[in-house]
Amino acid sequence: MNKKIAAVTLTILACALIAAAGQAVSSADASSLKARVSSVVDRFPAGSASAKDALCAELVNLGPAALLETCARVLPPGSADDSKARFAVNGLAVYVTRAGAETERLILARALLAALAREPDAQVASFFMTQLQLAGKAEAVKPLAKCLMDGALAGPAAAALQAIGGPEASRTLLKGLDTAPQGARISIVDALGEMRSREAVKKLLALAGSGDESLRRAARFALANIGDPAAGPALASVRVASSQAERAQAPGVYLLFARRLAESGETTEALAAARSILETHGGPEESQVASDALALLVSLLKDKAVPDLLGAAESPIPALRGAALGLAATIGQGETTARWVEKASASGPEVRAGIIGMLGRRGDKTALPFVRESLKSGEEIVRLAAIPAAVRLGGEAVLPDLFALVGAGGETTVAAARTALLGFDGRRVVPEAVRLLDATPVPGKAALVDIIGEKGAKQEFDRVLALASDPEPLTRAAALGALAKLGGEADLPRLVAMLETATDGDDIVRLQEAVAAAARRTADPARRGSALVDLLQNAPASRKVAILRTLPKVGGQTALGAAARESGAADSQTQTAAVYALSQWPDYAAAEDLLRIATTTQNKKHRLMAVEGYVRLVGQANIAGPRKIALFQDLLSKPFDDSDKKPVLAGASAVREPEALRLLAAYVESPVLGDAASAGLIELASEQDPEERWLSGHEAYSVLRRVEARTADPAEKEAVRKILLARLHQGGFVPVFDGRSFDGWKGLVADPPARAKMTPQELAKAQSEADERMRAHWKVVDGVLVFDGKGESLCTTSDYGDFELLVDWKIEKGGDSGLYLRGSPQVQIWDPDANPVGSGGLYNNQKGRSTPSEKADRPVGEWNSFRVIMIGERVSVYLNDKLVVDNVVLENYWERDKPIYPTGQIELQAHGNVLYFRDIFVREIPRDEAVPQMTQAETDEGFAPLFNGRDLDGWTGDTKGYAAENGKIVIHPDLGSGNLYTANEYADFVLRFEFKLTPAANNGLGVRAPLEGDAAYVGMEIQILEDGSPVYWGLRPYQYHGSIYGVVPARRGFLRPPGEWNAEEVAVKGRRVTVVVNGSTVVDADLDQASAVGTIDGNAHPGLERKSGHIGFLGHGSIVEFRNIRLKEIR
Amino acid sequence: MPKPRTISRRRFISTGAAAAASLTIIPRRVLGGQGYVAPSDTLTKAVIGVGGMGRGHLGYPGSVLRAVCDVDAKHLASALEISGPGVSGYKDFREVLARPDIDIVHIATPPHWHALISIAAAQAGKDVWCEKPMTRTIAEGRAVVEAVRRAGRIFRINTWFRFTDRFYGFGTDVRPIKKVVQNGLLGWPIKATVSATTGFDWKFYWSGLTYARPEPVPPELDYDFWLGPAPWKPYHPHRVHGTFRGYWDYDGGGLGDMGMHYLDPVQYLLDKDDTSPVEIAADCPQQHPDACGSWRRVEMKYADGCVIVLDGENRDTRAPFLEGPKGKLYRGFESDVPGLRDALAALPDPEPQVTDFSEAVRTRSRFALNERNGHRSCTLVNLAKIAVQLGRPLRFDPERQIFSGDEAANRLAGQPMRAPWHL
C-alpha cells in the first residue's frame, strides 16, 4: 500500500484546484496555456534574484493551472533534461516564501500537492515534497500523511512534516506510525523525537521493545529526545539481546534523556539520572560518559556542582580531569576560586598545572597571588601553566615576575616568558629589557635581545650591533635576527662591513637578511636599494661580492641595474656574484639580463646559472603559456650544451599548454636529453583538468607511447602506462583488450546477413561453438593477442556505431590481415614488401578508393599503430601517424547494393598466418542529437538565426558544394569546394555557431570579406581546422583553429575530437576580435596592435582594414558540418 | 589561464600542514618530561574517508596511522596500499570508532557526513581532526559543538590561515594583521573584502550538473552508505568523489569547499569568534535546487557594523583587504596609515594560540581553531549558502542562531536527515 489510493485522493484535490481557479480546460486553452508556460519556463534560470522574482511573478500571474503545468514538466531522472522546470519550481518555492506572500504561497503549495498526487515517479514526488519542505504549511499536512504510507516517499514526507511542524503535523505523524510500512517508521519516529511529541511517548515505548533493532534504537533515541519522565525505566536499561553498538549508544541516549528532562524543568529526575551515570561509569573507557554527566550536573546546579568538579579534578583519568577543569572555568567566582586555589596547593604538579590554567581562563583576579607564586615553582609544568594565567589575571602588574623568569629560567620557561612579554606594549617592555641585558645570562639574554628586535626599538641598534659579535652563538643569532628588524639605510655601512668579514655560515645568512632588510627600509620607495648600491662604488672585491649576494633580497630597479652592471666586471669573483644575484632575482625584471648573459658569456658556469634563472623567471612570470613556450623554444635554438638545455625542458614541463607537449616531444629520442624530456612529459601528463583536452588527444597518446618505448625500467614503464591509460580514459577511450583475458571478445559466426537470418537459439549455439574454436587458436601472451594462423577472426562482443579505434599490430613475413569495421571488411594489413602500396587501404572498395595514399608501414616484424575513425559511412585511417585514408566511404561488401551497416562488431581478421595485436582502445562517438535551437535569452539579447535550417535562403556562392540537411549546413567536397557567403554584409557582430569536424578537416570562417578573392587576405579568415591531427603537427601557431589566419595565433587545445560538436563564438567589434571555442577564449586581439609591425606570416592583409563584409564558410576540400548559426548585429 | 589544477591544490595543502606542524609554542619534549603522563606515548589515528582530501591526511605528522575507512572499496584498497603494514581497512566508520586503541579520528568524508561522524567520534572518546567545511548546516554545527564539549574532546578543523601560513599575498602570517586590527590602527568598525585579489579565487571551481542521466552504481561503491544522511538521489559519477562539492545535498560549491579557508581568519581578525552576522545579502544567479552554481557577491554585516564582503567577481582589485574609519590595509601589507610598520612593532602581540594538534591532544588544550570558533566560521559559510540559495536579504540572530522573519531560511538551516541517520 499503496500509492494508488493516495493518488486518487489527491487527484480529486488537484481537479478541485484547477476548477476553483476558474480555468477552462478546453484543449485550445490548454495548448495556449502550455505555450505561455513554456515562454516563461524557457527563460529559467534567471541571472539574478530580481530577474528570478520577475519570472516567478509571471508564472504566478498565469494562474494556478500554469503552476501545475510548470510542475508537470519535472520529469523522472534520466528521461530528458528538465533542469529548467526544476529551476522554475524551486524558484517559485523560494519566491512564495518571501515575507507577505501568504496567498501566493498557498496557491503554489496547492499546485505542488496536486502535482504530487498525480505523480507516478517516486523521485519526482520526492522533489515536490522537498519543495513543500521549504514552502509548505498546514495545508500540506493531510496530503503528506498519505505519502507516509509509501516506502519510497515516507522519508521525504516525514522530513517535510517535520519542517512544517506544529501539533497537527505531529499528530499526523503519530497517526501514520501505525500504518506506515516498516522501513518508513524509522523516519517517522525520528521526526516525532525531533518535534518533542509527548503524545507519541506511549507508542514509542511500545516500539522501544520492538524486535527490530533499527526501529528500537530509533524509538529509544526519540524517547530520549522527547524527555518525558515516563520513558526513564525503559532508557535506563538495555535489553539483554541488544547488540554491541546499541549497548555503546545507551549511555549517550540516557544522557540526552537527562538533558531533555533538565530542559523541561524536571530537575530532580534529571539530577538523579546524571548522578546515576556518574556512579556507574567510573572506568577510563567511560570517561566521556562521566564527563557528559558532569556537564549536566554543572548546567543544573551551577556553583553547587563545585564539589563534584573538585572531586573529578583529581581523577586519575586525564580526560575526566580535563573535562572537569573545562567546566570549572565557566562557573563561580570569589569563594569558589578560593576552593580551587586550596585544591591546587594540595595537589601534585600535574593537577596543579591544570587548575592554574583553568584559573587563568576563568579570569577571577583573586587567584592572582597564588598564580604569581606558582611562577616560582620548581616544577616546570607548573611554571608554564602559570605564565599565561598570570598575564591574563594580572596584566602589566606581572611584568617584573616575567622578567625575573627570563633572568633565571631554563630554555623552555624563557621561551614561554618571552612569548608572554611580546604580548605587551613595547614602551613598557623595551626599557626593562635593555636595563637587564648586561646582567642576564643566556638563554635569557637572547630572549631580551629578541624582544628589543621584535618591538622595533631602533634606538637600541648600536647596543644590538655590539652583541652581534658576541662569542655566545645563541646571543649572536638573536642579535643578528634583531638587526634585521632595527637597521635602516644609515646603518648599512656597518652592516656591510660586518657581512664582508663574517665567516660563520649561519651568521652570513642572518647578516644578508639584515642588510637586505635595512636596504628595503627606506622612506622613499623609488630609492629602494640605492643606499646599498652606492656602497658598491670603489669597493674592494670582497665587499662587492658581499653586497651583490644580498641584492636579490632587496629587489627593485636600482639593485637590478647594479647587478647587471657588475655582471660585466673585470674581477671574476665579482662577475660570478653578480650573475648569481641575477639568477636569484625575485621577479621577471631580470629576465632580459639573464638572457643576454646566457647567450653571450663564454663562462660555462655563468651560462648555466643564467639559463636556470631565466627559466625560473619565465616560468613564474604572468605571461601567456604559449608565449613562455616560444621563449623556451628560442632559448633551445641557441648553440648551448645539452646540460644547459635540461633546465629549459624542465621549465617547459611546468607550462600547461599543448605547445609544451610538442616542444618536449622533439627531444624524446635524443640520447642526452631524452631522459629530461621524458621526465617533463610525465610531469606534464600526470594529471589533467577536464578542459585540457589536448592531453587526451592523439598527439599526447603518440608522444607518451614514445616515452613508454624508451623507458627501460619495468616499474617506470608501468608508471608511464598508467598515466597513458588515465589520459585515454579521460578522453573517452575504453580498453577493448584488457591484456589478460578474452573478456569483451568472441569467436566469429558467419557474416552479418547470415547472422541476421538465424534465430536467437541458433545464434547462441553457433556462438558458443565459435567461442570454443576461437580459444583454440587465439592466445594472450604477455599482454599481446597472438593468433596461430589456423582459426577464424576475433570479434568484439560489443557493436559499435561511430567510433575512433586505436590498435597496434604486427605481422610476420608474407603476413596478411585486416580490421573489419561494423562486421565488414576491411582496413587492410599486409606485408609491405610483397604489397608496396602499403597497409591501411579500404581493400574491398569498388567505387571509392581502395588503396592507402602512401605507404606508412614499418618493416615486417615491427609494431605498427592504426588509428581508425569511422563516422557515418566514412572512414579515416592513420597508420603510424600518417593519414593514409582520408574520409573515404566504406562500401558494403556483403550486400553491395546497400550502404554500410549503421552498427556492428570490430573484427581482427584471420587470414591463415600468425598475427599479433595489442593496445586496443575505442572511443565511441555519439551520433547527432536533435539540432539545438537558439535560446530565449539569445532572442532577448538580439540574436537572430543566420541559417533557417531548411534551405540556403540568405546565402550565396557555392550553393552546390554546401547543402542544407536536417537542420545543418553540410559540405560535400565532391560536389564543390568553394565558399558559401551570407548574402548580406555585416560590420560589427557576435556570431555563434556549432561545427563538427572530420579527421584533418580544414575550413575557415570568412569575416568582413568581399565575395571575390582569398578571404584570408582580402577579408579575414578565422581558421577552422582539426589541428590535433598528425597532418598538422608542424603548423605555425597562426594556423591553429580559431586563429585570425596569418595575423593572430590562437591558443590551441580546446577543440573536441573529430565527430563531436564544438561551440564557437566570434565577436568582431571595431578593431577588437575575440574567438571563444567551447567556452575558452582562444583569441582576444586588437587588429591594429596585431598588425602594427607587420603581420606574423609576413603577408599583406589589406582585408584587416575593411569595416564590413560578408560572413562565409571557406571550403578547403574537407567535410565539415555547421548548425545553429545565429548572429547579433552591433550597431 | 587554466584553472588551478589538483596538483597545485595538493601542494597548497601539504605546505600548509608542514608549516602548521613546525609552529609550536611549547616544545613537546618538555611536556613529555618529568611528572607528566601522556595519554599514550604515541598518538594513534584513523582516517575516515580516504578519497581526494583523505589521502593527504594519511601522512599528517604527529600521530601514527592505524586504520583507514571508506565506503569505496577502491579508495580503501589504494589507501591501504600506500599506508603500509599495521593499518587496517574498514567500510563502516562505527567499527573504527569502536577500536579502543585509536586516539584521533581524521574526518575527510564529504561534508554531509562531518557532523554525524564528529559527534559519534566525540562520543566514542576520540579527538577529532575534521576537514572543512565543518558542517553542512548550522543545526549540525550546533550539535557538534555540544557533543564535543560534553565529551571533553579536542577538535580541530583542517584549515590554518588563522594561525600559520602566508596570508592572502601579505607576505606574512595573520599575526601582524591581527596586531593592526586589535590595536585599533584602522579604527572600528572594519570592512573586510575577500576576493581573488586576496586569495579567494575558488568560487566557480565546483558546480553541479543541473541534469545528468542516472548511471549504474559501480560495484566498488556502497552508494547508499555514501549518501548516508543525504536524500536518496539516483547515482551519477559526478555526484560523488571530488565533484560532490557541486551539490547542495553534500556541500556548497566553491563557497562550501573553500569558504572556510578565507572566512575563518577574517572572523579571527574581527574578533567575532563568539558571534555571527546579523544581516546577510547575496547577489547571484538563480540557484538550481540540487546543483550549486556561481555567485557574484555576498555581504555579511555584524551588529557592531563590521562587514565581510565576498567579492566573487573580483570587481574591485584595488579594494583594501581591511578598511576602517582610520585607515586601510591592502594586500602586500600596504596601507595608507602613515608609518604603520614602524608603529606596529612596539605594540602588544596577539595572544598566543595552540597550533600543534598533537600538543593540544596531549595537554588537553583547546586548539586554535576548534569546534566553537570553527562553528562560527562555518556558520559564515552556511549563512552565505542560504543567502545564495534564497537570493534575498536575511536577518540572523547570533545568540539564538536562527533567522528572524524568514521561515524558509530556518528550514534550510536545519534539515532532517535520511533514516536511520539523525543528529
Chai-1 contact restraints between the chains, C-beta under 6 A:
chainA,res_idxA,chainB,res_idxB,connection_type,confidence,min_distance_angstrom,max_distance_angstrom,comment,restraint_id
A,P45,B,Q286,contact,1.0,0.0,6.0,A-B,restraint_1
A,A46,B,Q286,contact,1.0,0.0,6.0,A-B,restraint_2
A,G47,B,P285,contact,1.0,0.0,6.0,A-B,restraint_3
A,A49,B,G391,contact,1.0,0.0,6.0,A-B,restraint_4
A,K52,B,Q286,contact,1.0,0.0,6.0,A-B,restraint_5
A,P77,B,P214,contact,1.0,0.0,6.0,A-B,restraint_6
A,P77,B,P234,contact,1.0,0.0,6.0,A-B,restraint_7
A,G78,B,R213,contact,1.0,0.0,6.0,A-B,restraint_8
A,G78,B,P214,contact,1.0,0.0,6.0,A-B,restraint_9
A,D81,B,Y211,contact,1.0,0.0,6.0,A-B,restraint_10
A,S83,B,T210,contact,1.0,0.0,6.0,A-B,restraint_11
A,S83,B,Y211,contact,1.0,0.0,6.0,A-B,restraint_12
A,R86,B,P289,contact,1.0,0.0,6.0,A-B,restraint_13
A,F87,B,H288,contact,1.0,0.0,6.0,A-B,restraint_14
A,N90,B,P289,contact,1.0,0.0,6.0,A-B,restraint_15
A,G91,B,Q286,contact,1.0,0.0,6.0,A-B,restraint_16
A,V94,B,L390,contact,1.0,0.0,6.0,A-B,restraint_17
A,T97,B,A408,contact,1.0,0.0,6.0,A-B,restraint_18
A,L134,B,A408,contact,1.0,0.0,6.0,A-B,restraint_19
A,L134,B,R411,contact,1.0,0.0,6.0,A-B,restraint_20
A,G155,B,R418,contact,1.0,0.0,6.0,A-B,restraint_21
A,G155,B,A419,contact,1.0,0.0,6.0,A-B,restraint_22
A,A159,B,P416,contact,1.0,0.0,6.0,A-B,restraint_23
A,Q162,B,P416,contact,1.0,0.0,6.0,A-B,restraint_24
A,A163,B,R411,contact,1.0,0.0,6.0,A-B,restraint_25
A,I186,B,A419,contact,1.0,0.0,6.0,A-B,restraint_26
A,I186,B,P420,contact,1.0,0.0,6.0,A-B,restraint_27
A,S187,B,A419,contact,1.0,0.0,6.0,A-B,restraint_28
A,D190,B,A419,contact,1.0,0.0,6.0,A-B,restraint_29
A,D190,B,H422,contact,1.0,0.0,6.0,A-B,restraint_30
A,S214,B,P420,contact,1.0,0.0,6.0,A-B,restraint_31
A,G252,B,Q123,contact,1.0,0.0,6.0,A-B,restraint_32
A,Q288,B,G125,contact,1.0,0.0,6.0,A-B,restraint_33
A,Q288,B,A151,contact,1.0,0.0,6.0,A-B,restraint_34
A,S291,B,G152,contact,1.0,0.0,6.0,A-B,restraint_35
A,D292,B,R150,contact,1.0,0.0,6.0,A-B,restraint_36
A,A295,B,R150,contact,1.0,0.0,6.0,A-B,restraint_37
A,P318,B,P39,contact,1.0,0.0,6.0,A-B,restraint_38
A,A319,B,G152,contact,1.0,0.0,6.0,A-B,restraint_39
A,G322,B,G152,contact,1.0,0.0,6.0,A-B,restraint_40
A,G322,B,R364,contact,1.0,0.0,6.0,A-B,restraint_41
A,A323,B,G152,contact,1.0,0.0,6.0,A-B,restraint_42
A,P349,B,G35,contact,1.0,0.0,6.0,A-B,restraint_43
A,E350,B,G35,contact,1.0,0.0,6.0,A-B,restraint_44
A,I381,B,G35,contact,1.0,0.0,6.0,A-B,restraint_45
A,I381,B,Y36,contact,1.0,0.0,6.0,A-B,restraint_46
A,T412,B,V30,contact,1.0,0.0,6.0,A-B,restraint_47
A,T419,B,P352,contact,1.0,0.0,6.0,A-B,restraint_48
A,L422,B,D349,contact,1.0,0.0,6.0,A-B,restraint_49
A,G423,B,P348,contact,1.0,0.0,6.0,A-B,restraint_50
A,G423,B,D349,contact,1.0,0.0,6.0,A-B,restraint_51
A,F424,B,P348,contact,1.0,0.0,6.0,A-B,restraint_52
A,D425,B,P348,contact,1.0,0.0,6.0,A-B,restraint_53
A,G426,B,A346,contact,1.0,0.0,6.0,A-B,restraint_54
A,K455,B,A345,contact,1.0,0.0,6.0,A-B,restraint_55
A,K455,B,A346,contact,1.0,0.0,6.0,A-B,restraint_56
A,G456,B,A345,contact,1.0,0.0,6.0,A-B,restraint_57
A,G456,B,A346,contact,1.0,0.0,6.0,A-B,restraint_58
A,R656,B,P2,contact,1.0,0.0,6.0,A-B,restraint_59
A,E687,B,R5,contact,1.0,0.0,6.0,A-B,restraint_60
A,E687,B,T6,contact,1.0,0.0,6.0,A-B,restraint_61
A,E687,B,I7,contact,1.0,0.0,6.0,A-B,restraint_62
A,D689,B,R5,contact,1.0,0.0,6.0,A-B,restraint_63
